[in-house]
Amino acid sequence: MHVGLFTACAVAVVGCVAASSSAAITDFTENFAAGPQNWRNSNGASVLNWSATGGPDGGAYVTSIFNLSSTTVGGFPPTVIRAQQSYGSSGGAYVGNWIAAGVTGVSFSFRHNLSESVTVTGRFATPVNTPGASTISSVAVLPNTWTTISFDLREGSSDIISLGGGTYAAIFSNIGNMQFGFTVPAALAGQNIDGSFDLTNFAIVPAPGALALLGLAGLAGNSRRRR
């Protein structure tokens, strides 16, 4: 293909992506370098505790403290960390139409200090918090160990265990709230234990097609520089 034509095509395609109001959602990451960013605790009453160092890469992270006394064996997994549009979490940079933006999942680093391994759960909901999609990870998080958690959020994914009475399209075309929790080990349920739950390096995972477009833009830029 002629370089000029290739460049024009690439610029046109990437320009269309950039023009979409939701395209920037796939650029969203949160490493909490500037503070807790209005991510909150289990009931949303308090901003999370913040540490400038000590994350898996030596950087910042946030912490939620949750007491297990209200939990029961086999009970609903408690939420311990919340990012919600109404709180202004991360400036609302993740809020919007995830389907149009080409979001396929999320990933983050997670750690806890309980004496038993736990499984991380998630919930992704509209700004009014209903309906919401519930997710569960297949990875067991050992005590005091930073672990990477990923949720596949594509339609039909086995990570999505409930749509809360809604539809995939209704939820993921209007994401406003994210909530993360854990499955309570039977040996710890109902005990007066203050668990510590840490999170950092939160990232939205874009579809491969979106990554290809970014690569195309870079190639077009290189072509212009070589001319």
MARBA-3410 file (N, C-alpha, C, O; in Angstrom, 1 decimal):
227
0.9,-1.2,0.0,0.0,0.0,0.0,0.9,1.2,0.0,1.9,1.3,0.7 ~ 0.5,2.3,-0.7,1.2,3.5,-0.8,1.3,4.1,0.6,0.3,4.1,1.4 ~ 2.5,4.6,1.0,2.6,5.1,2.4,1.6,6.2,2.7,1.0,6.2,3.8 ~ 1.4,7.1,1.8,0.5,8.2,2.1,-0.9,7.7,2.3,-1.7,8.1,3.2 ~ -1.4,6.7,1.5,-2.7,6.1,1.6,-2.8,5.4,2.9,-3.8,5.5,3.6
-1.7,4.6,3.2,-1.7,3.8,4.5,-1.9,4.8,5.7,-2.6,4.5,6.6 ~ -1.1,5.8,5.7,-1.1,6.8,6.8,-2.5,7.4,6.9,-3.0,7.6,8.0 ~ -3.1,7.8,5.8,-4.4,8.4,5.8,-5.4,7.5,6.4,-6.3,7.9,7.2 ~ -5.4,6.2,6.0,-6.3,5.2,6.5,-6.2,5.0,8.0,-7.1,5.0,8.7 ~ -4.9,4.9,8.4,-4.6,4.7,9.9,-5.1,5.9,10.7,-5.7,5.7,11.7
-4.8,7.1,10.2,-5.2,8.3,10.9,-6.7,8.4,11.0,-7.3,8.8,12.0 ~ -7.4,8.0,9.9,-8.9,8.0,9.9,-9.5,7.1,10.9,-10.4,7.4,11.6 ~ -8.9,5.8,10.9,-9.4,4.8,11.8,-9.2,5.2,13.3,-10.1,5.2,14.1 ~ -8.0,5.6,13.6,-7.7,6.0,15.0,-8.4,7.3,15.3,-8.8,7.4,16.5 ~ -8.6,8.2,14.4,-9.4,9.4,14.7,-10.8,9.0,15.1,-11.4,9.7,15.9
-11.4,8.0,14.4,-12.7,7.6,14.8,-12.8,7.1,16.2,-13.7,7.4,16.9 ~ -11.8,6.3,16.5,-11.7,5.8,17.9,-11.6,6.9,18.9,-12.2,6.9,19.9 ~ -10.7,7.8,18.6,-10.4,8.9,19.5,-11.7,9.8,19.7,-11.9,10.4,20.8 ~ -12.5,9.9,18.6,-13.7,10.7,18.7,-14.7,10.1,19.6,-15.6,10.8,20.1 ~ -14.7,8.8,19.8,-15.7,8.2,20.7,-15.5,8.6,22.1,-14.3,8.5,22.6
-16.5,9.0,22.8,-16.4,9.5,24.2,-16.0,8.4,25.1,-15.5,8.7,26.2 ~ -16.3,7.2,24.7,-16.0,6.1,25.7,-14.7,5.4,25.4,-14.2,4.5,26.2 ~ -14.0,5.8,24.3,-12.7,5.1,23.9,-11.7,5.2,25.0,-10.9,4.3,25.2 ~ -11.6,6.3,25.7,-10.6,6.6,26.7,-10.8,5.7,27.9,-9.8,5.6,28.7 ~ -11.9,5.0,28.1,-12.1,4.1,29.2,-11.0,3.0,29.2,-10.6,2.6,30.3
-10.6,2.6,28.1,-9.6,1.5,28.0,-8.2,2.0,28.4,-7.3,1.1,28.5 ~ -8.0,3.3,28.5,-6.8,3.8,29.0,-6.7,3.8,30.5,-5.6,4.2,31.1 ~ -7.8,3.5,31.2,-7.8,3.7,32.6,-7.0,2.7,33.4,-7.1,1.5,33.2 ~ -6.1,3.3,34.3,-5.4,2.5,35.3,-5.4,3.3,36.6,-5.5,4.5,36.5 ~ -5.3,2.6,37.7,-5.2,3.3,39.0,-4.2,2.6,39.8,-4.4,1.5,40.3
-3.1,3.3,40.1,-2.0,2.7,41.0,-2.0,3.5,42.3,-1.1,3.2,43.1 ~ -2.9,4.5,42.5,-3.0,5.2,43.7,-1.8,6.0,44.1,-1.6,6.3,45.3 ~ -1.0,6.4,43.1,0.2,7.1,43.4,-0.1,8.5,44.1,0.7,9.0,44.8 ~ -1.3,9.0,43.7,-1.6,10.3,44.2,-2.6,10.3,45.5,-3.1,11.3,45.9 ~ -2.8,9.1,46.0,-3.7,8.9,47.1,-4.8,7.9,46.9,-4.8,7.2,45.8
-5.8,7.8,47.8,-6.8,6.8,47.7,-7.9,7.1,46.6,-8.7,6.2,46.3 ~ -7.9,8.2,46.0,-8.7,8.6,44.9,-10.2,8.3,45.1,-11.0,7.9,44.2 ~ -10.6,8.5,46.3,-12.1,8.3,46.7,-12.6,6.9,46.5,-13.8,6.7,46.3 ~ -11.7,5.9,46.5,-12.2,4.5,46.7,-12.5,4.3,48.1,-11.8,4.8,49.0 ~ -13.5,3.6,48.4,-14.0,3.5,49.8,-14.2,2.1,50.3,-14.0,1.1,49.7
-14.6,2.1,51.6,-14.6,0.8,52.4,-15.9,0.1,52.1,-16.7,0.4,51.2 ~ -16.2,-0.9,53.0,-17.3,-1.9,52.8,-18.6,-1.2,52.6,-19.4,-1.6,51.8 ~ -18.9,-0.2,53.4,-20.2,0.5,53.4,-20.2,1.9,52.7,-21.2,2.6,52.7 ~ -19.0,2.2,52.2,-18.8,3.5,51.5,-18.7,4.7,52.5,-18.6,5.8,52.0 ~ -18.6,4.5,53.8,-18.6,5.6,54.7,-17.2,6.3,54.8,-17.1,7.4,55.1
-16.2,5.5,54.5,-14.8,6.0,54.7,-13.9,5.8,53.5,-14.0,4.7,52.8 ~ -13.1,6.8,53.2,-12.1,6.6,52.1,-11.1,5.6,52.6,-10.8,5.5,53.8 ~ -10.6,4.8,51.7,-9.6,3.7,52.1,-8.3,4.3,52.6,-7.9,5.4,52.3 ~ -7.7,3.5,53.5,-6.4,3.9,54.0,-5.4,3.8,52.8,-5.5,3.0,51.9 ~ -4.4,4.7,52.9,-3.4,4.8,51.7,-2.0,4.6,52.2,-1.6,5.2,53.3
-1.2,3.8,51.5,0.2,3.7,51.7,1.0,4.0,50.5,0.7,3.6,49.4 ~ 2.0,4.9,50.6,2.8,5.4,49.5,3.7,4.3,48.9,4.1,4.4,47.8 ~ 4.1,3.4,49.7,5.0,2.3,49.3,4.5,1.0,49.9,3.7,0.9,50.8 ~ 5.1,-0.1,49.3,4.8,-1.5,49.8,4.0,-2.3,48.9,3.6,-3.4,49.2 ~ 3.6,-1.8,47.7,2.8,-2.5,46.8,3.7,-3.6,46.1,4.9,-3.7,46.4
3.1,-4.4,45.2,3.9,-5.5,44.6,5.1,-5.0,43.8,6.0,-5.8,43.6 ~ 5.0,-3.8,43.3,6.1,-3.2,42.6,6.8,-2.1,43.4,7.6,-1.3,42.9 ~ 6.6,-2.1,44.7,7.1,-1.1,45.6,6.4,0.2,45.7,6.7,1.1,46.5 ~ 5.3,0.3,44.9,4.6,1.5,44.9,3.4,1.6,45.8,3.4,0.8,46.8 ~ 2.5,2.5,45.6,1.4,2.8,46.5,0.3,1.7,46.4,0.2,0.9,45.4
-0.6,1.7,47.4,-1.7,0.8,47.5,-2.7,1.3,48.5,-2.4,2.2,49.3 ~ -4.0,0.8,48.4,-5.0,1.2,49.4,-5.4,0.0,50.2,-5.3,-1.2,49.8 ~ -6.0,0.3,51.4,-6.4,-0.8,52.3,-7.7,-0.6,52.9,-8.1,0.5,53.2 ~ -8.5,-1.6,52.9,-9.8,-1.6,53.6,-9.8,-2.6,54.8,-9.2,-3.7,54.7 ~ -10.3,-2.1,55.9,-10.4,-3.0,57.1,-11.8,-3.4,57.3,-12.7,-2.6,57.3
-12.0,-4.7,57.4,-13.3,-5.3,57.5,-13.4,-6.4,58.6,-12.5,-7.3,58.7 ~ -14.3,-6.2,59.5,-14.5,-7.2,60.6,-15.4,-8.3,60.2,-16.5,-8.1,59.7 ~ -15.0,-9.5,60.4,-15.7,-10.7,60.0,-16.8,-11.2,60.9,-17.5,-12.2,60.6 ~ -17.1,-10.4,62.0,-18.1,-10.9,62.9,-19.5,-11.0,62.3,-20.3,-11.8,62.8 ~ -19.8,-10.2,61.3,-21.1,-10.2,60.7,-21.3,-11.3,59.6,-22.4,-11.4,59.0
-20.2,-12.0,59.3,-20.3,-13.0,58.2,-20.8,-14.4,58.7,-20.7,-14.6,59.9 ~ -21.3,-15.2,57.8,-21.8,-16.5,58.2,-21.2,-17.5,57.2,-20.9,-17.2,56.1 ~ -21.2,-18.8,57.6,-20.7,-19.9,56.8,-21.7,-20.0,55.6,-22.9,-20.1,55.7 ~ -21.1,-19.9,54.4,-21.9,-20.0,53.2,-22.7,-18.7,52.8,-23.5,-18.7,51.9 ~ -22.5,-17.7,53.6,-23.2,-16.4,53.4,-22.7,-15.7,52.2,-21.7,-16.0,51.6
-23.4,-14.6,51.8,-23.1,-13.8,50.7,-21.7,-13.2,50.9,-21.4,-12.6,52.0 ~ -20.8,-13.2,49.9,-19.5,-12.6,50.1,-19.6,-11.1,50.4,-20.2,-10.4,49.6 ~ -18.9,-10.7,51.4,-19.0,-9.2,51.7,-18.2,-8.4,50.8,-17.1,-8.8,50.2 ~ -18.6,-7.2,50.5,-17.9,-6.2,49.8,-16.9,-5.5,50.7,-17.4,-5.1,51.8 ~ -15.7,-5.3,50.3,-14.7,-4.6,51.2,-14.2,-3.4,50.5,-13.6,-2.5,51.2
-14.2,-3.3,49.2,-13.7,-2.1,48.5,-14.7,-1.6,47.4,-15.2,-2.5,46.7 ~ -14.9,-0.3,47.4,-15.9,0.2,46.5,-15.2,1.4,45.7,-14.5,2.2,46.2 ~ -15.5,1.4,44.4,-15.3,2.6,43.5,-16.6,2.9,42.8,-17.1,2.1,42.1 ~ -17.1,4.1,43.1,-18.5,4.4,42.6,-18.5,5.8,42.1,-17.8,6.7,42.5 ~ -19.3,6.0,41.0,-19.5,7.2,40.4,-19.9,8.3,41.4,-19.4,9.5,41.3
-20.8,8.0,42.3,-21.3,9.0,43.2,-20.2,9.5,44.2,-20.4,10.6,44.8 ~ -19.2,8.7,44.4,-18.1,9.1,45.2,-17.0,9.9,44.5,-16.2,10.6,45.1 ~ -17.1,9.9,43.2,-16.1,10.5,42.4,-14.8,9.7,42.3,-13.7,10.2,42.2 ~ -14.9,8.4,42.5,-13.7,7.5,42.5,-12.9,7.7,41.2,-13.5,7.5,40.1 ~ -11.6,7.9,41.4,-10.7,8.0,40.2,-11.2,9.1,39.2,-11.0,8.9,38.0
-11.9,10.1,39.7,-12.4,11.1,38.8,-13.4,10.6,37.8,-13.7,11.3,36.8 ~ -14.0,9.4,38.0,-15.0,8.9,37.1,-14.4,8.4,35.8,-15.1,8.3,34.8 ~ -13.1,8.2,35.7,-12.4,7.9,34.5,-12.8,6.6,33.9,-12.7,6.3,32.7 ~ -13.3,5.7,34.7,-13.7,4.3,34.2,-15.2,4.3,33.9,-15.7,3.3,33.4 ~ -15.9,5.3,34.2,-17.4,5.3,34.1,-17.8,5.5,32.6,-17.3,6.3,31.9
-18.8,4.7,32.2,-19.3,4.8,30.8,-19.7,3.5,30.2,-20.0,2.5,30.9 ~ -19.7,3.5,28.9,-20.2,2.4,28.1,-19.0,1.5,27.8,-18.2,1.7,26.9 ~ -18.8,0.4,28.6,-17.7,-0.5,28.4,-17.8,-1.4,27.1,-16.8,-1.8,26.6 ~ -19.0,-1.6,26.7,-19.2,-2.4,25.5,-18.7,-1.6,24.3,-17.9,-2.1,23.5 ~ -19.1,-0.3,24.1,-18.6,0.5,23.0,-17.1,0.8,23.1,-16.5,0.9,22.1
-16.6,0.8,24.3,-15.2,1.1,24.5,-14.3,-0.1,24.2,-13.1,0.0,24.0 ~ -14.9,-1.3,24.1,-14.1,-2.5,23.8,-13.5,-3.1,25.0,-12.4,-3.8,24.9 ~ -14.1,-2.9,26.2,-13.5,-3.5,27.4,-13.8,-5.0,27.4,-14.9,-5.4,27.2 ~ -12.8,-5.8,27.7,-13.0,-7.2,27.8,-12.8,-7.8,29.3,-13.1,-8.9,29.5 ~ -12.2,-6.9,30.1,-12.0,-7.4,31.5,-11.3,-6.3,32.3,-11.0,-5.2,31.9
-11.0,-6.7,33.5,-10.2,-5.9,34.4,-9.1,-6.8,35.1,-9.3,-8.0,35.2 ~ -8.1,-6.1,35.6,-7.1,-6.9,36.4,-6.6,-5.9,37.5,-6.6,-4.7,37.4 ~ -6.1,-6.5,38.6,-5.6,-5.7,39.7,-4.8,-6.6,40.7,-4.9,-7.9,40.6 ~ -4.0,-6.0,41.5,-3.2,-6.7,42.5,-4.0,-6.7,43.8,-4.5,-5.6,44.2 ~ -4.0,-7.8,44.5,-4.8,-8.0,45.7,-4.0,-8.7,46.8,-3.3,-9.6,46.5
-4.2,-8.3,48.0,-3.6,-9.0,49.2,-4.5,-8.9,50.4,-5.2,-8.0,50.5 ~ -4.4,-9.9,51.3,-5.1,-9.9,52.5,-4.2,-10.5,53.6,-3.2,-11.1,53.3 ~ -4.7,-10.3,54.9,-3.9,-10.8,56.0,-4.6,-11.9,56.8,-4.2,-12.1,58.0 ~ -5.7,-12.4,56.3,-6.4,-13.5,57.0,-5.5,-14.8,57.1,-4.5,-14.9,56.3 ~ -5.9,-15.7,58.0,-5.1,-16.9,58.2,-5.4,-18.0,57.1,-4.7,-19.0,57.0
-6.4,-17.8,56.3,-6.9,-18.7,55.3,-6.9,-18.1,53.9,-7.0,-16.9,53.8 ~ -6.7,-18.9,52.9,-6.8,-18.4,51.5,-8.3,-17.9,51.3,-9.2,-18.4,51.8 ~ -8.4,-16.9,50.4,-9.7,-16.4,50.0,-9.8,-16.4,48.5,-8.8,-16.4,47.8 ~ -11.0,-16.3,48.0,-11.3,-16.1,46.6,-11.9,-14.7,46.4,-12.8,-14.3,47.2 ~ -11.5,-13.9,45.5,-11.9,-12.6,45.3,-13.2,-12.5,44.4,-13.3,-13.2,43.4
-14.1,-11.7,44.8,-15.4,-11.5,44.1,-15.4,-10.1,43.6,-14.7,-9.2,44.1 ~ -16.3,-9.8,42.6,-16.5,-8.5,42.1,-17.9,-8.2,41.7,-18.7,-9.2,41.6 ~ -18.2,-7.0,41.6,-19.6,-6.6,41.1,-19.4,-5.3,40.3,-18.8,-4.4,40.7 ~ -20.0,-5.3,39.1,-19.9,-4.2,38.2,-21.4,-3.8,37.8,-22.2,-4.6,37.3 ~ -21.7,-2.5,38.2,-23.1,-2.1,38.2,-23.2,-0.7,37.5,-22.3,0.0,37.3
-24.5,-0.4,37.3,-24.8,0.9,36.7,-24.6,2.0,37.8,-24.5,1.6,39.0 ~ -24.7,3.3,37.5,-24.5,4.3,38.5,-25.5,4.3,39.7,-25.2,4.7,40.8 ~ -26.7,3.7,39.4,-27.7,3.6,40.5,-27.5,2.3,41.3,-28.3,2.0,42.1 ~ -26.5,1.6,40.9,-26.1,0.3,41.6,-27.0,-0.9,41.3,-26.9,-1.9,42.0 ~ -27.9,-0.8,40.3,-28.7,-1.9,39.9,-29.2,-1.7,38.5,-29.6,-0.6,38.2
-29.1,-2.7,37.6,-28.6,-4.1,37.9,-27.1,-4.1,38.0,-26.4,-3.1,37.6 ~ -26.6,-5.2,38.4,-25.1,-5.4,38.5,-24.7,-6.8,38.2,-25.5,-7.8,38.4 ~ -23.6,-7.0,37.6,-23.0,-8.3,37.3,-22.0,-8.7,38.3,-21.1,-8.0,38.7 ~ -22.3,-9.9,38.9,-21.4,-10.4,39.9,-20.4,-11.4,39.3,-20.7,-12.2,38.4 ~ -19.1,-11.3,39.8,-18.1,-12.1,39.3,-17.3,-12.8,40.4,-17.4,-12.4,41.6
-16.6,-13.9,40.0,-15.8,-14.6,41.0,-14.5,-15.1,40.3,-14.5,-15.5,39.2 ~ -13.4,-14.9,41.0,-12.1,-15.3,40.4,-11.9,-16.8,40.7,-12.4,-17.4,41.6 ~ -11.1,-17.4,39.8,-10.7,-18.9,40.0,-9.4,-19.0,40.8,-8.9,-20.1,41.0 ~ -8.8,-17.9,41.2,-7.5,-17.9,41.8,-7.7,-17.8,43.3,-8.4,-16.9,43.8 ~ -7.0,-18.7,44.1,-7.0,-18.6,45.5,-5.9,-17.7,46.0,-4.7,-17.8,45.6
-6.2,-16.7,46.8,-5.2,-15.7,47.2,-4.7,-16.1,48.6,-5.5,-16.1,49.6 ~ -3.5,-16.5,48.7,-2.8,-16.9,49.9,-2.7,-15.7,50.9,-2.6,-14.6,50.4 ~ -2.6,-16.0,52.2,-2.4,-14.9,53.1,-1.1,-14.1,52.8,-0.1,-14.7,52.5 ~ -1.2,-12.8,53.0,0.0,-11.9,53.0,0.8,-12.1,51.7,2.0,-12.0,51.7 ~ 0.1,-12.3,50.6,0.7,-12.5,49.3,0.1,-11.6,48.2,-1.1,-11.8,47.9
0.8,-10.7,47.6,0.2,-10.0,46.5,-0.1,-10.9,45.3,0.8,-11.7,44.9 ~ -1.3,-10.9,44.8,-1.7,-11.8,43.8,-2.5,-11.0,42.7,-3.3,-10.1,43.0 ~ -2.2,-11.3,41.4,-2.9,-10.7,40.3,-4.2,-11.4,40.1,-4.3,-12.6,39.9 ~ -5.3,-10.6,40.1,-6.6,-11.0,39.9,-7.1,-10.5,38.6,-7.0,-9.3,38.3 ~ -7.7,-11.3,37.8,-8.3,-10.9,36.5,-9.7,-11.4,36.4,-10.0,-12.5,36.7
-10.6,-10.5,35.9,-12.0,-10.9,35.6,-12.2,-10.8,34.1,-12.0,-9.7,33.5 ~ -12.6,-11.9,33.5,-13.0,-11.8,32.1,-14.5,-11.3,32.0,-15.4,-12.0,32.5 ~ -14.7,-10.2,31.5,-16.0,-9.5,31.5,-16.7,-9.6,30.1,-17.7,-8.8,29.9 ~ -16.3,-10.4,29.2,-16.9,-10.6,28.0,-18.3,-11.3,28.2,-18.4,-12.1,29.1 ~ -19.2,-11.0,27.3,-20.5,-11.7,27.4,-20.4,-13.2,27.3,-19.7,-13.7,26.4
-21.0,-13.9,28.3,-20.9,-15.3,28.3,-19.8,-15.9,29.1,-19.6,-17.1,29.2 ~ -18.9,-15.0,29.6,-17.7,-15.4,30.4,-18.2,-16.2,31.6,-19.2,-15.9,32.3 ~ -17.4,-17.3,32.0,-17.7,-18.1,33.2,-17.4,-17.3,34.4,-17.8,-17.7,35.5 ~ -16.6,-16.2,34.3,-16.3,-15.4,35.5,-17.5,-14.6,36.0,-17.6,-14.3,37.2 ~ -18.5,-14.4,35.1,-19.7,-13.7,35.4,-20.8,-14.7,35.9,-21.2,-15.6,35.1
-21.1,-14.7,37.2,-22.0,-15.7,37.7,-23.4,-15.3,37.9,-24.3,-16.1,38.2 ~ -23.7,-14.0,37.8,-25.0,-13.5,37.9,-25.1,-12.1,37.2,-24.1,-11.3,37.3 ~ -26.2,-11.8,36.7,-26.5,-10.4,36.1,-27.5,-9.7,37.0,-28.0,-8.6,36.6 ~ -27.8,-10.2,38.1,-28.6,-9.5,39.1,-30.0,-9.1,38.6,-30.6,-8.1,39.0 ~ -30.6,-9.9,37.7,-31.9,-9.6,37.2,-31.9,-8.7,36.0,-32.9,-8.4,35.4
-30.7,-8.2,35.6,-30.6,-7.4,34.4,-30.0,-8.1,33.2,-30.0,-9.4,33.2 ~ -29.6,-7.4,32.2,-29.0,-8.0,31.0,-27.6,-7.5,30.9,-27.2,-6.5,31.5 ~ -26.8,-8.3,30.2,-25.4,-7.9,30.0,-25.3,-6.5,29.3,-24.5,-5.7,29.8 ~ -26.1,-6.3,28.3,-26.1,-5.0,27.6,-26.5,-3.9,28.5,-25.8,-2.8,28.4 ~ -27.5,-4.0,29.3,-28.0,-2.9,30.2,-26.9,-2.6,31.2,-26.8,-1.4,31.5
-26.2,-3.5,31.7,-25.2,-3.3,32.7,-23.9,-2.7,32.1,-23.5,-1.6,32.5 ~ -23.3,-3.4,31.2,-22.0,-3.0,30.7,-22.0,-1.9,29.7,-20.9,-1.4,29.3 ~ -23.2,-1.4,29.3,-23.2,-0.2,28.5,-23.3,1.0,29.4,-23.4,2.2,28.9 ~ -23.4,0.8,30.7,-23.6,2.0,31.6,-22.9,1.7,32.9,-23.6,1.7,34.0 ~ -21.6,1.4,33.0,-20.9,1.1,34.2,-20.7,2.4,35.0,-20.2,3.4,34.5
-21.0,2.3,36.3,-20.8,3.4,37.2,-20.1,3.0,38.5,-19.4,3.8,39.1 ~ -20.4,1.8,38.9,-19.9,1.3,40.2,-19.2,0.0,40.1,-19.5,-0.9,39.3 ~ -18.1,-0.1,40.9,-17.3,-1.4,41.0,-17.2,-1.7,42.5,-16.8,-0.8,43.3 ~ -17.4,-3.0,42.8,-17.2,-3.4,44.2,-16.5,-4.7,44.2,-16.7,-5.6,43.4 ~ -15.6,-4.8,45.2,-14.8,-6.0,45.3,-14.8,-6.6,46.7,-14.8,-5.9,47.7
-14.9,-7.9,46.8,-15.0,-8.6,48.1,-14.3,-9.9,48.1,-13.4,-10.1,47.3 ~ -14.8,-10.8,49.0,-14.1,-12.1,49.1,-15.0,-13.2,49.6,-16.0,-12.8,50.3 ~ -14.8,-14.4,49.3,-15.5,-15.5,49.9,-14.9,-15.8,51.3,-13.7,-16.0,51.4 ~ -15.8,-15.9,52.3,-15.3,-16.0,53.7,-15.0,-17.5,54.0,-15.9,-18.3,53.8 ~ -13.8,-17.8,54.4,-13.5,-19.2,54.8,-14.4,-19.6,55.9,-14.6,-18.9,56.9
-14.9,-20.9,55.9,-15.8,-21.3,56.9,-15.1,-21.3,58.3,-15.8,-21.0,59.3 ~ -13.8,-21.5,58.4,-13.2,-21.5,59.7,-13.1,-20.1,60.3,-12.9,-20.0,61.5 ~ -13.3,-19.0,59.5,-13.2,-17.7,60.0,-14.6,-16.9,60.1,-14.7,-15.9,60.7 ~ -15.6,-17.5,59.6,-16.9,-16.9,59.5,-17.4,-16.6,60.9,-17.4,-17.4,61.8 ~ -17.9,-15.4,61.1,-18.5,-14.9,62.4,-17.5,-14.6,63.4,-17.9,-14.2,64.6
-16.3,-14.6,63.2,-15.3,-14.3,64.2,-15.0,-12.8,64.2,-15.1,-12.1,63.2 ~ -14.6,-12.4,65.4,-14.3,-11.0,65.6,-12.8,-10.7,65.2,-11.9,-10.6,66.0 ~ -12.7,-10.7,63.9,-11.3,-10.5,63.3,-11.4,-9.3,62.3,-12.2,-9.2,61.5 ~ -10.4,-8.4,62.5,-10.3,-7.3,61.6,-9.4,-7.7,60.5,-8.2,-7.8,60.6 ~ -10.0,-8.0,59.3,-9.2,-8.4,58.1,-8.7,-7.1,57.4,-9.4,-6.1,57.3
-7.5,-7.2,56.8,-6.9,-6.1,56.0,-6.9,-6.6,54.6,-6.4,-7.6,54.2 ~ -7.5,-5.7,53.7,-7.6,-6.1,52.3,-7.0,-5.0,51.4,-7.4,-3.8,51.5 ~ -5.9,-5.3,50.7,-5.2,-4.3,49.9,-5.4,-4.5,48.4,-5.6,-5.6,47.9 ~ -5.3,-3.3,47.7,-5.6,-3.4,46.3,-4.7,-2.3,45.6,-4.6,-1.2,46.2 ~ -4.2,-2.6,44.4,-3.5,-1.6,43.6,-3.4,-2.1,42.2,-3.8,-3.2,41.8
-2.8,-1.3,41.3,-2.5,-1.6,39.9,-3.8,-2.1,39.2,-3.8,-3.1,38.5 ~ -4.9,-1.3,39.4,-6.1,-1.7,38.8,-6.1,-1.2,37.3,-5.7,-0.1,37.1 ~ -6.4,-2.1,36.4,-6.4,-1.7,35.0,-7.6,-2.3,34.2,-8.0,-3.4,34.6 ~ -8.1,-1.6,33.3,-9.1,-2.1,32.4,-8.4,-2.7,31.2,-7.5,-2.2,30.6 ~ -8.9,-3.9,30.8,-8.3,-4.7,29.7,-9.1,-4.4,28.4,-10.3,-4.7,28.4
-8.4,-3.8,27.4,-9.1,-3.6,26.1,-9.1,-4.8,25.2,-8.4,-5.7,25.4 ~ -10.1,-4.8,24.3,-10.2,-5.9,23.3,-8.9,-5.9,22.4,-8.3,-4.8,22.2 ~ -8.5,-7.0,21.9,-7.4,-7.1,21.0,-7.5,-6.2,19.8,-6.5,-5.6,19.4 ~ -8.7,-6.0,19.3,-8.9,-5.0,18.2,-8.5,-3.6,18.5,-8.0,-2.9,17.7 ~ -8.8,-3.2,19.8,-8.4,-1.9,20.2,-6.9,-1.7,20.2,-6.3,-0.7,19.9
-6.2,-2.8,20.7,-4.8,-2.8,20.8,-4.2,-2.7,19.4,-3.2,-2.0,19.1 ~ -4.8,-3.4,18.4,-4.4,-3.4,17.0,-4.5,-2.0,16.4,-3.6,-1.6,15.7 ~ -5.5,-1.3,16.8,-5.7,0.1,16.3,-4.6,1.0,16.8,-4.1,1.9,16.1 ~ -4.2,0.8,18.1,-3.1,1.6,18.6,-1.8,1.3,17.9,-1.0,2.2,17.7 ~ -1.6,0.0,17.6,-0.4,-0.4,16.9,-0.4,0.2,15.5,0.6,0.6,15.0
-1.6,0.3,14.9,-1.7,0.8,13.5,-1.4,2.3,13.6,-0.7,2.8,12.6 ~ -1.8,3.0,14.6,-1.5,4.4,14.7,0.0,4.6,14.9,0.6,5.6,14.3 ~ 0.6,3.8,15.7,2.1,3.9,15.9,2.8,3.7,14.6,3.8,4.4,14.3 ~ 2.4,2.7,13.8,3.0,2.4,12.5,2.9,3.5,11.5,3.8,3.9,10.8 ~ 1.7,4.2,11.6,1.4,5.3,10.7,2.4,6.4,11.1,2.9,7.1,10.2
2.6,6.7,12.4,3.5,7.7,12.8,4.9,7.5,12.4,5.6,8.4,12.0 ~ 5.3,6.2,12.5,6.7,5.8,12.0,6.8,6.1,10.5,7.9,6.5,10.1 ~ 5.8,5.8,9.8,5.8,6.0,8.3,6.0,7.4,8.0,6.8,7.8,7.1 ~ 5.3,8.3,8.7,5.4,9.7,8.5,6.8,10.2,8.8,7.4,11.0,8.0 ~ 7.4,9.7,9.9,8.8,10.1,10.2,9.8,9.6,9.2,10.8,10.3,9.0
9.6,8.5,8.5,10.6,8.0,7.6,10.6,8.7,6.3,11.5,8.6,5.5 ~ 9.4,9.4,6.0,9.3,10.0,4.7,10.2,11.2,4.6,10.2,11.9,3.5
END
